[in-house]
């Protein structure tokens, strides 16, 4: 009896296999087929490449900060540029994974009445880095050579005094041990208009809009002239300007971080990651104002 049941069970299995093969021949069976995933779009591949490159650079920034803290260094990064050029976003990518205890972002507002009666540099000096700190100035004392000059918030005499003395101040800071890195982010007029229009429409970015931003396009030529003189007169060996073509936000962010890291000496540095695109960031020279920057 047991043999009969076993034979019937075997025959049943064979019948099922025969039926399955018949369905497969007709294309009706559920056959395990390896299906390649759809190819990622060019935009998705670009975004992934940017994210991977950014993460690798942020790891390098953490390595650098470890040495800055251990050695008690003082690092000041000045980020200037036209309205809408991407200063906030660039600084955010720098600091995203850095230690908040040893990293500070300074973005001073309009001076108070008391501050207006001080030596111009005085309110900035309180925010300079202490030992082991990296400080980012999101706009800086260079307001005097830019927005204050263009919008009439400073007199011609005050602007001239600033341009004559700021290099000396920076040289004193560098001589005393503060390392200064200066970046000017530049964009075209069309790109500035596009970004400022987008800010007005985006409820998460409307806080960035101010009467100064609204006037940026109207005073484009005045800002250009102010930029050119500021760069020419305040570029120095102690604190040189690096000029950034920032129409492409991701490319500009990566280029600035790469340039900053390339100019550092720290343990575990991966030099092969740190070659900035020379068509995006370059050391200032007089020819840049004629052939490179937005007129």
Helices and strands as residue ranges (DSSP letters): H 2-25, H 42-71, E 74-81, H 87-95, E 103-106, H 113-116, H 122-125, E 133-138, G 141-145, H 147-150, H 156-175, E 178-186, H 189-201, G 206-208, H 211-214, H 220-234, E 241-245, H 249-262, G 271-273, E 281-283, H 286-291
